[in-house]
Amino acid sequence: MSDRTVLIASPYAADASRGNSVSARRIQGILAELDYRPEHVEGVAGVEREGSLMIALHARKSAPAIRAYRASFPNRPLIVLLTGSDLYVDLFEEGEFRELTLESMRQADRLVVCQERSLDDIPRDYRDKSRVVTKSVDMTLPKWEFTVDQDPFRVIIASHLRPVKDPLLIAKAVEQLPADSRLQVTHYGNAELASLGQEAEEASSRLGDRYHWKGQVNREVVMESLATAHLALNTSRVEGGANALCEPLVMGMPCVATSIPANEGMLGLGHPGLFPVGDANALAEILWRAESDAVFYQSLIHASQDRGPLFTRQAERESWGALLAELLESRGD
């Protein structure tokens, strides 16, 4: 192959804190380890650059870049990494968003999802060209260390304040905990809607030590907090495969999350920490049980430690290496 340049198209800047940018940076690092030359492309700028192939994150939001790349290089391979918004929002809304998503899926040589449950949600006509590439962590994680009976019982939620993340569900659940609960929630994430930021501030004031919204902080701060916490929480209504679950899973710490396909695919269908979307009562019950029932809490630990090895850097590197080789060798590059 004469040119090992791989364009990585993302709808956001390379250094942004959005999940797509985190994924783009991770994939860039992995491709560099595989001796490719990854180049980040934001929007349509730069898609005309010559290269071996392009990987586009987000079928709808990267549709202009995908269209421009196909116009410039109709015979070069194209991989589209499908997000939770693509699969569970845009494909179900009649109109422009659905059409843009389907257009990108049609143009792709391969579609990638990051956990196996999402394969079931890809339209049947596109499943033959769909592949699973599990996520990994793009940084060295601190060792998870905690004392079971330490006070408080610390829960970490790393989630930007967007409606699709249902970020204030945890505040509603905390209000339903027994008076003798030791639970204390620390919430990290940027308020992408001012109204949600105001609600989070009000909840922080109202709930005292039970809930603290810290806003956006460096990712290293979140990892350090996880290392000494009891539990990681994800309350999303829609995900493709949450980085905020991948990290605690690799650390081997217990997780509680909504029972949506992406979370089930990452945690496993029989995971004891799954609860129905939007159900503050169920969330409160599962958090109280994790805090007060040592046997149940140990089951959460074991479940995470069973799944963690699936999301290692080596596993993701092998999957990307096989996928790129499959595409490039089939074209004689």
N, C-alpha and C positions, 0 to 999 in steps of 0.2 A: 504494500500500500504506500503510495508516494506521499500522501498528505494525511496526517493523523489528527488534523484539527477537527474538533467537535464543537459545534455551536450549541450553547445552552440558552434557550429563549425563556425569559421570565417576564411576567407583567409588572414586576417591581424591581427596584434597584438592588444590586448585588448585596449591599450592606444593610438592607432593610431587615426589620425584625419579624416580618410576616413569614408564615409557614412556607410559602413558596420560595422565598429567598433563602431561608434556612436549608431547604431541600436542594436548591440550586448550588449553594456553596458546598454542601456535602457531596453532591454528585461530581462537582468540579474536582474536588480533592481525590475522589475515588478514581476518576478517569485519568488524573495525573499519575496516580499509582500504577495504572495499567499502561502507562507510556503513551497516552493520547495527549493532545494539546487542547484542553477545554477553553473556550472563550465565551464569556457571558454576553448575552444580547438582551437589551431592555427595549421593549416595544419592537418597532420594525427596523430601527437603526442597526446596520451591520449584518442583516440577514443575507445580503448579497455577497458576503465574503465566501471565498472558495473554502471547502472543507469536505471531510469524508461524509458527514451526516449532521443532522440537527436533532436535538432533544428539546421539545417544547413542553413547559409546565403550564397546565391549565388550558384545556381545549378551547373554552370560550374566550377567555381574556387574552390568550396568545393567538387567537384566530387571525388577526392582521399579519403577524409575523409568519405564521404558517402559510398563509396565502402568498405572501411575498417570496418566501423561500421556495415554494413550489413553482412559482412563476419563473424564478431565476434558475432553479435546478430541478427540473421535472423528473430526472432519473436518479437523484441522490436520495438515500434512505432518510426517512423521517419517523421519529418516535414521538408520540404524544403521551405524556404522563397525565393521567386523569385524576382530578382532585375530587374531594367530596362534593364541592359545589357543582362540578360537572355532572356527577352521577346522580346526586340526590336532590338537586334543585333545578338546574338548567334543563335537564332532559325531561323534566315533568311539567315544565311551563311552556305552553303553546306560545309561539311567537318567535321573535328575533333571537333570544338567548338559546332556545332549543335548536334553531336552524344553524346558528354559528357553531354550536357544540358538535352537531352531526356533520357539518361540513369539515371540521377539523378531524373528526374520527374517520371520515371517508378518505381523506387525503393521507392519513398516516399509514405507514407500512407495518408498524407495531403500536399497540396500545399497552400502556403499563399501569398497573395498579400496585399498591404496596402491601396488600394483604388479600388472602385468597377469597374471603367472603364477597369482595367486590366483583369478582368474576361473574357471579350470579346476576348482578345488576347491570351488566353491559348488554345492550341490545343483541339479540341472538345473531344477527348478521355480522357482527364484529368480533365474536368470541374467538374465532379461529386465529385471529392475529393478536390476541391479547395474552399478556404474560404477567406473572407476579415477580416483582423485585422488592423484597422486604426492606424496610428502612433500617438504618443503623444510626449511631451517634457519631458526630463529627468532632468530638472533643474528648479529652481525658476526663472521666468522671471521678469525683471523689468517692471514697469507700463509704457505703451506707453503714452508719454506726448509730445505735440508739439504745436506750434502756427501756424495756417494756413498761415498767411501772413509773417512769419519770413523768412529772407534771410540767406543763400541760400535755394533753394528747394532741400533738401538732399535725395539722392537715395542710398540705400545700396544693393550691390550684394555680397553674400557670396558663392563663387564658386571657387574650385581649377581650375588652368589653364590646362585643358585637352581638346582635340578637341571635345569630345562628349558634353562638356558644352558650346561650342561656346563662350568662355569667352571674346573675343575682339569685339563681335557684338556691345556691348554697346559703345565702342569707336567710331565705325563707325556711330552709331546713334547720338552720341553727336555732331559730326562734322556737322550734318544736322539741328541742332536746330537754331532757330532764334537768331540774335545777342543780343536781349534783354532778352533771357532766363536766369533765375536765377538758373538753375539746376546745381547741383554739385554731382558727383558720387564718392563714396568711395567703392573700390573693395578689398575684403579680400579673400585670398586663396593662397595656395602654387603653385608655378610653377612646374608642373610635367614634363613639357617639357621646356628645356632651351630656345628654340626658342620663345615660347609663353611668357616666362618671359621677354625676350628682347623686344618683341613687346609691352608688357604692360608698360615697363619702357619708351620706346620711346613715347607711347601714353600719358603717364603721363607728360612727358616733353613738348610734342607738344600741348597738350590741356590745359595746365595751370590749372586754378582752376576748370575746367569742369570735370576732371577725375583724380583720384588718386588711384594707385594700392599700397596697403599697405603690400602685401605678407601675410604670415601665421601669425596669432595672436591667443591668447587665445580666446576660445569660449565666455567667459564672456565679452571680449572687443567688440565682434560683437553684443552681446545682448544689451550692453549699447549704442552702436551706433544706433541700431534699435530703441531704446526707444525714441530717440529724432529726428529721421528721418521722412520724409514725406512718403516714399515709399520703399517697398522691391521688388527686381527684380530677376527673374530667366530666363536665356536665353538658357537653355539646349535643345539639340536636342533629348536626350534620358534620361529618368528618370523612376524609379519604383515608386517613391513617395518621393519627396525631403524634407529632414530635413529642408533645407533652406526656404521652404514654410510653413512647419508645425509651426515653431516658430513664424513668424509674424502673421499667422492666429490666433494662440492662443492668441497673444497679441492684436488682433483686429485691426491691422494696414493694410492699403491698399497694395495690391500686383499687380504686372504686370508680366506676364509669357507667355512663348511659349504655343501655343495651341496643345500640345502633349497629348496623352491619360492620362498619369499620372497626369499632371497638371490640366487637365479638371476634372479628378476624384477628386482631392483635392479641387479645387476652385469652381467647378460646371460648367456645360456646358454653362450656360448663363452668366458667369462672364464677366463683361465689360472690364477687363484688359488683355484679351488673345490676342495674335498677332501671325501671321504665323512664323514658324521656319525659322531662317536665314534672316528675312526681316528687314534690318536696317531702311528702310524708314518707315515701319509700326510702328516699335518701337519708332522712333523719333516722329512720329505723336501722338502716345498714351501718351508718356511722356510729350510732349508739352501741350496736352489737359489736362492731370492731373494737370500740373502746372498752366495753365491759365484759366481753366473752373471749377469754384467752384462746380457747380452742378454735373459734371462728377466725380470730386474728391470725393464728398460725396457718390456717387454711389459705388465707389471702397471701401470706408470705410464700408458702409452697407453690401456689398457683403462679405467682410472678416468677419465681426462680425456675420453674419448669419452662416458661415461655421465653425468658430472657435470652437464651442462646440463639433463638431464631433471628435476633435482630443485631447480630454482631457485624462489625465492619467487614470481616472476612466473607460472611455469607452474602452481603450486599455486593461486595467487589466481584465475587464469583458470578453472581447473577448478571451484573452489568457486562462483565467480560464475555460471558456466553452469548448474551443478546447481541452485542455489537459484532462479535465474530460471526454469528449467524447471519446478520444482515449484510455485512461487508464481504464475507466470503461468497455468499450467494450471488454477488454482483461482480465477483472477480477482482475486487480491490485488494 
